[in-house]
Amino acid sequence: MNYKSFIFAITLVLFALTINAATTSTTGDITYYAYISNLSTPHYLPSIINPGDVVSMSIDISNISNSVSMDNLNVELNIGNNFTGTDLNQNIGTIAYGDSKTAIFTFNVNSDVVPGYYPGTLKLTYLNNGQLITEQKSLTIPISNTQKKLDVSITPNVINPGNKTDINFEIRNLSNIPVSNIYVSWSESSGLILPLGTDNQKYISVIAPNSTVNIPMIVASDPNITPGVYSLDLNISYSSSLGTTNQTSKVGLIVGGGTDFELSAEMQASGVLALSIANVGSNKAGAVVVKIPRQPGITVSGTNTAILGNINIGDFTLANFQLKTALDNNSTTGSNFQPNASTTQKTPRPDMNKDFNIGNGNRSNSLVLEIDYTDTTGVRQITQKTIQLNSTTTSNGLTKTNASSTSTFPTIPVVLLVIVIGLGALYNQFKAKNSWSGFAGYALLILVLYLISIYLFSSDMVSLIVVTIVSLLLLLWIFRSKKDKK
C-alpha cells in the first residue's frame, strides 16, 4: 500500500474540515444565529386586525449556523399598553443548526385602540456554546379601521388528526343595534377539515346588541393532515337597520396537540423491568422521558429516568429499569410478576422527584410511571400510567439499574461506503484489472476515512461529503497511476 496516498487523503480531509470550521467561526465576540424569515410580515389570525380582536401571531425562527445549536431559546413579545397579552412568552427549547421552529403568541387588542401601526419588540435569549446571547428584533402590528359588527371565536381551538371534535362557534354582536337573518358559513382551503353530520352553513334569526349566540358543530380533520395552525374562512351575512352586510373573517384552528401511549412490560429473571412504550395517539411525541416517581413498596436502584427521544405515530421504543417491589406481607421472596398497563392520569404526583429507595412497610400492587413529552404545539405534557403488578411473590433489597433507549444506526455513511467501494471493485474487475490485494489496502483506507466521519464528527453531512469526494478522488488516482505504469 502506498503511504503517500494515505497521507494525501488524510491531508485533504483535514483541509476540507478546516475550511468548514472556518466558515462557522465568528468574526467578533458574539455571533447571532437567530433569523426570522417573516419578521416584516408575521402570520396574524385574523389577518385583518380590528380593535377588540383576539389575535394569534406566529413567527418562524431559523438557526442559520452551520454547526452550532441554539439551546434554551426563549422568545418574549413586548407590545405596549394598547394590547393585553394572553401568551407573550414562548420557551422554544433547542433549535439544531439548519432547523426552524415556530413561536405563537396571543394577545387582545384594546377596544379603544385607534387604527394605525403599532411597534413591538421580540426579545430572544439562548445559549451559544454555553454563552448567553440576547437579541432584540422590531416588528409592526397593523390595526385596521374596518368596523365589524359581529365577532367570531371557536372553542376549543385544538383538534386531533383523524378524530371528531365537538367545537362551538361563538357569534357576538359588538354593535348597539340588533342584527337578524344571520347566515354563517365556513371553509378550510385545503379541504382537510370538514364538518360531520351536517353542512358548513348555519342560520341564526336574531342576535341582540352586545349578546352572544353559540353554534355547536362536529368537525374532523384528515388522519394524514400535517399538524399546525389552519385558517377557517368565515362568511357572515346579516341584516340590520343599516341594511344588509356581508362580513368575511378568518379564525385559527390548531391541528395537533397531545397523544396517548400504550405500555407493555415484562419482569425478567434478573429483576429488570423491560418496558415497551408505543405511541397509539394521533400526534407525534417529542423528547419523550419516562420516570418512575416515588411510591410505596417500590425500590429503584440508580437512575429512575430513561430518555427516549421522539416517538412517531404508531412507533414504539424500549426502556429498562431494575427495581424491586413488595406485593404481599405474607408472601415469599422472589422477582417474577406479570405487569399489565391499566389506567392513565394527567396530574403529576407532588413527590415524584424525591428519594426512590423506599422501605417495604407500605406495600403496593401497582407501579406508577410518568411519561413527559412535547406535543405538536410545543407544549410540554405529563401523563401518568399505572401498571398493575399481579403476583403472589415479593421482591426485597436493592439491585443495580439499567435504563436504555433506542439507538440510531449510521445508515447514510454505511450506504455511501458500500457505494464507493462497490464502484471501485466493479471498475477494477472489468476495466482496471489491478491486483486485488492492492485494491483491498485502498478499500481499508477508505473505510478508515468513513469511520473518522462517523465517530469523530457524528456523521456530520459536511464531513460525509468531504470523505466521499476524497474517496472517489483516491480511487481515480489509484487506477490512473496503475494505468500510467502499464
C-alpha positions as CSV (number, residue, x, y, z in Angstrom):
1,M,0.0,0.0,0.0
2,N,1.4,3.4,-1.0
3,Y,1.8,5.6,2.2
4,K,2.0,8.8,0.2
5,S,-1.6,8.2,-1.0
6,F,-2.7,7.7,2.7
7,I,-1.0,11.0,3.7
8,F,-2.5,12.7,0.7
9,A,-6.0,11.5,1.6
10,I,-5.8,12.5,5.3
11,T,-4.5,15.9,4.3
12,L,-7.4,16.5,2.0
13,V,-9.9,15.5,4.7
14,L,-8.3,17.8,7.4
15,F,-8.1,20.7,4.9
16,A,-11.8,20.4,4.0
17,L,-12.9,20.1,7.6
18,T,-10.7,23.1,8.5
19,I,-12.4,25.2,5.8
20,N,-15.9,24.1,7.1
21,A,-14.9,25.1,10.6
22,A,-13.6,28.5,9.4
23,T,-16.9,29.2,7.7
24,T,-18.7,28.8,11.1
25,S,-16.2,30.8,13.1
26,T,-17.2,34.1,14.5
27,T,-15.8,37.4,13.3
28,G,-16.3,39.0,16.7
29,D,-17.1,38.2,20.3
30,I,-20.7,37.4,19.6
31,T,-22.4,35.7,16.6
32,Y,-26.2,35.9,16.2
33,Y,-27.7,32.7,14.7
34,A,-31.5,33.5,15.0
35,Y,-33.2,34.5,11.8
36,I,-36.9,35.3,11.5
37,S,-38.0,34.9,7.9
38,N,-41.4,36.6,8.3
39,L,-40.4,39.4,10.7
40,S,-41.7,42.1,8.5
41,T,-45.0,40.2,7.8
42,P,-45.8,37.9,10.7
43,H,-48.7,35.5,10.4
44,Y,-51.7,37.0,12.0
45,L,-55.0,35.4,12.7
46,P,-57.3,37.1,11.9
47,S,-55.3,38.6,9.0
48,I,-57.1,41.9,9.4
49,I,-56.9,43.1,13.0
50,N,-59.6,45.3,14.4
51,P,-59.9,47.0,17.8
52,G,-61.2,44.4,20.3
53,D,-59.9,41.4,18.4
54,V,-58.1,38.4,20.0
55,V,-55.1,37.9,17.8
56,S,-52.7,34.9,17.3
57,M,-49.3,35.8,15.9
58,S,-46.7,33.3,14.7
59,I,-43.1,33.8,13.7
60,D,-40.7,31.3,12.1
61,I,-37.3,31.2,13.8
62,S,-34.4,29.6,12.0
63,N,-30.9,28.7,13.2
64,I,-28.6,29.9,10.4
65,S,-25.5,28.4,11.9
66,N,-23.6,25.7,10.1
67,S,-22.7,23.6,13.2
68,V,-23.9,25.3,16.4
69,S,-27.3,24.7,18.1
70,M,-29.3,27.4,19.8
71,D,-30.1,26.0,23.3
72,N,-32.8,27.1,25.8
73,L,-34.3,29.5,23.4
74,N,-36.8,31.8,25.0
75,V,-38.8,34.4,23.0
76,E,-40.7,37.3,24.6
77,L,-43.0,39.7,22.8
78,N,-43.3,43.3,24.1
79,I,-46.3,45.2,22.6
80,G,-47.0,48.1,24.8
81,N,-50.1,49.3,26.6
82,N,-52.5,49.2,23.7
83,F,-52.7,45.5,23.9
84,T,-53.4,42.9,26.6
85,G,-51.1,39.9,26.5
86,T,-52.6,36.4,26.9
87,D,-49.4,34.4,26.0
88,L,-46.4,36.6,25.2
89,N,-43.6,34.3,26.3
90,Q,-42.6,31.2,24.4
91,N,-40.0,28.7,25.6
92,I,-38.8,27.1,22.3
93,G,-36.1,25.0,23.7
94,T,-33.3,23.9,21.3
95,I,-33.1,24.6,17.6
96,A,-30.4,22.5,15.8
97,Y,-28.3,24.1,13.2
98,G,-30.2,24.4,9.9
99,D,-33.6,23.8,11.6
100,S,-36.6,26.1,12.2
101,K,-39.3,26.3,14.8
102,T,-42.5,28.4,15.2
103,A,-43.4,30.6,18.1
104,I,-47.1,31.5,18.6
105,F,-48.2,34.5,20.7
106,T,-51.7,35.6,21.6
107,F,-52.9,39.0,22.7
108,N,-56.1,41.1,22.9
109,V,-56.4,44.4,21.1
110,N,-57.9,47.0,23.4
111,S,-61.3,48.1,22.1
112,D,-60.4,51.8,22.3
113,V,-57.2,51.5,20.1
114,V,-57.1,54.0,17.2
115,P,-56.4,52.3,13.9
116,G,-52.7,52.5,12.8
117,Y,-49.4,50.8,13.0
118,Y,-48.0,49.9,16.5
119,P,-44.4,48.9,17.2
120,G,-43.5,45.7,19.0
121,T,-40.2,44.1,20.1
122,L,-39.1,40.5,20.2
123,K,-36.5,39.6,22.8
124,L,-34.7,36.3,22.0
125,T,-32.3,34.7,24.6
126,Y,-30.5,31.5,24.0
127,L,-27.2,29.7,24.7
128,N,-24.5,29.5,22.1
129,N,-21.8,27.0,23.2
130,G,-22.7,27.9,26.8
131,Q,-22.6,31.7,26.2
132,L,-25.9,33.6,26.9
133,I,-26.9,35.5,23.8
134,T,-29.7,38.2,23.7
135,E,-31.1,39.6,20.5
136,Q,-33.7,42.3,20.0
137,K,-35.9,42.5,16.9
138,S,-38.6,45.0,15.9
139,L,-41.9,44.4,14.3
140,T,-45.1,46.3,13.5
141,I,-48.7,45.4,14.4
142,P,-51.3,46.9,11.9
143,I,-54.7,47.8,13.3
144,S,-57.4,48.2,10.7
145,N,-60.2,50.8,10.7
146,T,-62.7,48.3,9.5
147,Q,-65.8,48.4,11.7
148,K,-67.1,44.9,12.0
149,K,-70.3,44.2,13.9
150,L,-70.0,40.5,14.5
151,D,-67.1,38.8,16.2
152,V,-66.5,35.0,15.8
153,S,-64.4,32.8,18.1
154,I,-64.0,29.0,18.3
155,T,-63.7,26.8,21.4
156,P,-61.9,24.5,21.7
157,N,-59.3,25.7,19.2
158,V,-57.3,22.4,19.1
159,I,-58.4,19.2,17.3
160,N,-56.6,15.9,16.8
161,P,-55.9,14.5,13.3
162,G,-58.5,11.9,12.3
163,N,-60.7,12.3,15.4
164,K,-64.1,14.0,15.5
165,T,-64.3,17.0,17.8
166,D,-67.2,19.0,19.2
167,I,-66.5,22.7,18.6
168,N,-68.5,25.7,19.3
169,F,-68.7,28.9,17.1
170,E,-69.4,31.9,19.3
171,I,-71.0,34.8,17.4
172,R,-71.0,38.0,19.4
173,N,-72.9,41.2,18.3
174,L,-70.4,44.1,19.0
175,S,-72.9,46.8,17.9
176,N,-75.5,48.6,19.9
177,I,-78.3,47.6,17.4
178,P,-79.8,44.1,16.9
179,V,-78.9,42.1,13.8
180,S,-81.1,39.5,12.1
181,N,-81.2,36.9,9.4
182,I,-77.6,35.8,10.1
183,Y,-76.1,33.2,7.7
184,V,-72.8,31.8,8.8
185,S,-70.7,29.5,6.6
186,W,-67.1,28.4,6.8
187,S,-64.5,26.5,4.8
188,E,-60.9,25.4,5.0
189,S,-58.9,26.0,1.9
190,S,-57.1,22.6,1.7
191,G,-60.3,20.6,2.3
192,L,-58.7,18.7,5.1
193,I,-61.0,19.9,7.9
194,L,-64.7,19.3,7.3
195,P,-68.0,19.2,9.3
196,L,-69.5,15.9,10.2
197,G,-73.2,15.0,10.0
198,T,-74.2,18.5,8.7
199,D,-73.2,21.1,6.2
200,N,-71.0,24.1,6.9
201,Q,-73.8,26.7,6.9
202,K,-75.9,27.8,9.9
203,Y,-78.8,30.3,10.3
204,I,-79.5,32.5,13.3
205,S,-82.7,34.5,13.4
206,V,-81.5,37.4,15.6
207,I,-78.7,38.5,17.9
208,A,-79.5,41.3,20.4
209,P,-77.0,44.1,21.0
210,N,-73.9,43.1,22.9
211,S,-75.2,39.5,23.1
212,T,-73.7,36.1,22.1
213,V,-75.1,33.1,20.3
214,N,-73.4,29.7,20.2
215,I,-73.4,27.3,17.3
216,P,-72.3,23.8,18.1
217,M,-70.8,21.7,15.4
218,I,-68.8,18.4,15.0
219,V,-65.7,18.6,12.8
220,A,-62.9,16.2,11.8
221,S,-59.6,16.5,10.1
222,D,-57.9,14.2,7.7
223,P,-55.9,11.5,9.5
224,N,-52.8,12.4,7.4
225,I,-53.0,16.1,7.9
226,T,-49.8,17.8,9.0
227,P,-50.1,19.3,12.5
228,G,-50.1,23.1,12.6
229,V,-52.3,26.1,12.6
230,Y,-55.1,26.1,9.9
231,S,-57.2,29.0,8.9
232,L,-61.0,28.7,8.7
233,D,-62.5,31.3,6.2
234,L,-65.9,32.6,7.6
235,N,-68.6,34.4,5.6
236,I,-71.3,36.1,7.5
237,S,-74.4,37.8,6.0
238,Y,-76.8,39.7,8.2
239,S,-79.4,42.4,8.2
240,S,-79.7,45.5,10.5
241,S,-81.2,49.0,10.4
242,L,-78.2,49.9,8.2
243,G,-79.1,47.4,5.5
244,T,-77.6,44.0,4.5
245,T,-74.0,43.4,5.3
246,N,-71.5,40.8,4.2
247,Q,-68.6,40.2,6.5
248,T,-65.6,37.9,5.9
249,S,-63.0,36.9,8.6
250,K,-60.6,34.1,9.4
251,V,-60.3,32.0,12.6
252,G,-57.3,29.9,13.5
253,L,-57.7,26.3,14.4
254,I,-54.8,24.2,15.7
255,V,-54.5,20.6,14.4
256,G,-52.3,18.6,16.7
257,G,-51.7,18.6,20.4
258,G,-51.2,15.7,22.8
259,T,-51.1,12.0,22.2
260,D,-51.5,8.7,24.1
261,F,-49.3,5.8,25.0
262,E,-49.8,2.1,25.4
263,L,-47.4,0.2,27.7
264,S,-46.4,-3.4,27.8
265,A,-43.9,-4.7,30.4
266,E,-42.1,-7.8,31.4
267,M,-40.2,-8.5,34.6
268,Q,-37.1,-10.5,33.7
269,A,-35.4,-13.1,35.9
270,S,-32.6,-10.6,36.6
271,G,-35.1,-8.2,38.1
272,V,-35.0,-5.8,35.1
273,L,-38.4,-4.3,34.3
274,A,-38.5,-4.1,30.4
275,L,-41.0,-1.6,29.2
276,S,-42.3,-1.3,25.6
277,I,-43.8,2.2,25.0
278,A,-46.0,2.7,21.9
279,N,-47.4,5.9,20.6
280,V,-51.1,5.0,20.0
281,G,-52.4,8.5,19.7
282,S,-52.9,10.8,16.7
283,N,-49.8,13.0,17.1
284,K,-46.1,12.7,17.3
285,A,-44.5,12.8,20.8
286,G,-41.2,14.7,21.1
287,A,-38.4,14.4,23.7
288,V,-40.1,11.6,25.5
289,V,-38.8,10.9,29.0
290,V,-40.1,8.0,31.2
291,K,-39.7,8.2,35.0
292,I,-40.6,6.1,38.0
293,P,-41.8,8.5,40.6
294,R,-41.5,7.9,44.4
295,Q,-44.2,5.5,45.6
296,P,-44.7,3.0,48.4
297,G,-43.4,-0.6,48.1
298,I,-41.2,0.2,45.1
299,T,-37.4,0.4,45.2
300,V,-35.3,1.7,42.3
301,S,-31.6,1.4,42.3
302,G,-29.7,4.2,40.5
303,T,-31.4,6.4,38.0
304,N,-35.2,6.5,37.7
305,T,-35.3,8.1,34.3
306,A,-35.0,6.9,30.7
307,I,-34.6,9.4,27.9
308,L,-36.2,8.0,24.8
309,G,-36.3,10.9,22.2
310,N,-39.0,11.3,19.7
311,I,-41.7,8.6,19.1
312,N,-43.8,8.9,15.9
313,I,-47.4,7.8,15.5
314,G,-47.6,4.0,15.6
315,D,-43.9,3.6,16.6
316,F,-42.6,2.2,19.9
317,T,-39.4,2.2,21.9
318,L,-37.9,0.4,24.9
319,A,-36.9,1.4,28.4
320,N,-35.4,-0.8,31.1
321,F,-35.4,-0.2,34.9
322,Q,-34.1,-2.6,37.5
323,L,-36.3,-2.5,40.6
324,K,-37.7,-4.5,43.5
325,T,-41.3,-4.4,44.6
326,A,-43.2,-5.6,47.7
327,L,-46.6,-7.1,46.9
328,D,-47.6,-9.2,49.8
329,N,-46.6,-9.1,53.5
330,N,-47.2,-12.8,53.8
331,S,-45.5,-13.9,50.5
332,T,-42.1,-15.4,49.9
333,T,-39.2,-13.6,48.3
334,G,-38.9,-13.6,44.6
335,S,-38.7,-11.4,41.5
336,N,-41.2,-12.7,39.0
337,F,-44.5,-10.9,38.3
338,Q,-46.7,-10.1,35.3
339,P,-47.3,-6.3,34.8
340,N,-50.3,-5.1,32.8
341,A,-50.9,-1.5,31.7
342,S,-54.2,0.0,33.1
343,T,-55.2,3.5,34.0
344,T,-53.9,6.9,32.8
345,Q,-53.6,10.0,34.9
346,K,-52.8,13.6,33.8
347,T,-52.0,15.1,37.2
348,P,-48.3,14.7,38.2
349,R,-47.5,13.4,41.7
350,P,-46.1,16.1,44.0
351,D,-43.4,13.8,45.4
352,M,-42.2,12.4,42.1
353,N,-38.6,13.7,42.4
354,K,-37.8,12.6,46.0
355,D,-35.8,9.6,47.2
356,F,-36.6,6.4,45.4
357,N,-35.2,3.9,47.9
358,I,-38.4,3.3,49.8
359,G,-38.8,0.7,52.5
360,N,-41.3,-2.1,52.2
361,G,-43.5,-1.0,55.0
362,N,-46.1,0.3,52.6
363,R,-46.6,-2.4,50.1
364,S,-48.2,-1.9,46.7
365,N,-49.6,-4.0,43.9
366,S,-49.1,-1.4,41.2
367,L,-46.4,0.7,39.6
368,V,-46.9,4.3,38.5
369,L,-44.9,5.5,35.5
370,E,-44.7,9.2,34.4
371,I,-44.3,10.0,30.7
372,D,-43.1,13.5,29.8
373,Y,-43.2,14.6,26.2
374,T,-43.6,17.7,24.0
375,D,-46.8,17.8,21.9
376,T,-47.1,19.1,18.4
377,T,-48.0,22.6,19.6
378,G,-44.7,22.8,21.5
379,V,-46.3,22.4,25.0
380,R,-44.7,20.0,27.5
381,Q,-47.2,17.4,28.6
382,I,-47.1,15.0,31.6
383,T,-49.0,11.7,31.5
384,Q,-49.0,9.0,34.2
385,K,-49.7,5.3,33.5
386,T,-50.4,2.7,36.2
387,I,-49.2,-0.8,35.7
388,Q,-50.8,-3.5,37.9
389,L,-48.4,-6.0,39.4
390,N,-50.1,-9.3,39.7
391,S,-48.1,-11.8,41.7
392,T,-48.0,-13.8,44.9
393,T,-44.3,-13.3,45.3
394,T,-42.4,-10.4,46.9
395,S,-39.0,-8.8,46.0
396,N,-36.8,-7.3,48.6
397,G,-33.5,-5.5,48.6
398,L,-31.7,-3.2,46.2
399,T,-30.3,-4.0,42.8
400,K,-28.5,-2.2,40.0
401,T,-30.3,-0.2,37.4
402,N,-30.1,0.0,33.7
403,A,-32.1,2.5,31.7
404,S,-31.7,2.4,27.9
405,S,-33.2,4.0,24.9
406,T,-33.2,3.3,21.1
407,S,-30.1,3.9,19.1
408,T,-29.6,5.2,15.6
409,F,-27.7,3.1,13.0
410,P,-25.5,5.2,10.8
411,T,-27.3,4.2,7.6
412,I,-26.2,7.0,5.3
413,P,-22.4,6.6,6.0
414,V,-22.7,2.8,5.5
415,V,-24.6,3.2,2.2
416,L,-22.1,5.7,0.9
417,L,-19.2,3.4,1.9
418,V,-20.7,0.4,0.1
419,I,-21.4,2.5,-3.0
420,V,-17.9,3.9,-3.2
421,I,-16.1,0.6,-2.6
422,G,-18.6,-1.2,-4.8
423,L,-17.9,1.2,-7.7
424,G,-14.2,0.8,-7.2
425,A,-14.5,-3.0,-7.1
426,L,-16.6,-3.1,-10.3
427,Y,-14.1,-0.9,-12.2
428,N,-11.2,-2.9,-11.0
429,Q,-12.9,-6.2,-12.1
430,F,-14.0,-5.2,-15.6
431,K,-11.7,-2.3,-16.5
432,A,-8.5,-1.8,-14.5
433,K,-7.9,-5.4,-13.6
434,N,-5.3,-4.5,-10.9
435,S,-4.2,-6.7,-8.0
436,W,-7.0,-7.3,-5.6
437,S,-4.6,-7.3,-2.6
438,G,-3.6,-3.7,-3.5
439,F,-7.2,-2.7,-4.0
440,A,-8.0,-4.2,-0.6
441,G,-5.5,-1.9,1.0
442,Y,-7.0,1.2,-0.5
443,A,-10.5,0.0,0.4
444,L,-9.3,-0.3,4.1
445,L,-8.1,3.3,3.8
446,I,-11.5,4.4,2.6
447,L,-13.1,2.5,5.5
448,V,-10.9,4.4,8.0
449,L,-11.9,7.7,6.4
450,Y,-15.6,6.9,6.9
451,L,-15.0,5.7,10.5
452,I,-13.4,9.1,11.2
453,S,-16.6,10.8,9.9
454,I,-18.9,8.5,11.9
455,Y,-17.1,8.6,15.3
456,L,-15.2,11.9,15.3
457,F,-17.8,14.0,13.5
458,S,-21.0,12.2,14.4
459,S,-21.8,11.5,10.7
460,D,-22.0,15.3,10.0
461,M,-23.2,15.8,6.5
462,V,-20.3,18.1,5.6
463,S,-17.8,15.5,6.7
464,L,-19.6,12.7,4.8
465,I,-19.5,14.8,1.6
466,V,-15.8,15.5,2.1
467,V,-14.9,11.9,2.8
468,T,-16.9,10.7,-0.2
469,I,-15.2,13.2,-2.5
470,V,-11.8,12.3,-1.1
471,S,-12.5,8.5,-1.5
472,L,-13.6,8.9,-5.2
473,L,-10.6,11.1,-6.0
474,L,-8.3,8.4,-4.3
475,L,-9.8,5.6,-6.4
476,L,-9.4,7.7,-9.5
477,W,-5.8,8.5,-8.6
478,I,-5.1,4.8,-7.9
479,F,-6.5,3.5,-11.2
480,R,-4.9,6.3,-13.2
481,S,-1.5,5.7,-11.6
482,K,-1.7,1.9,-12.3
483,K,-2.7,2.6,-15.9
484,D,0.3,5.0,-16.4
485,K,2.7,2.3,-15.0
486,K,1.3,-0.2,-17.5
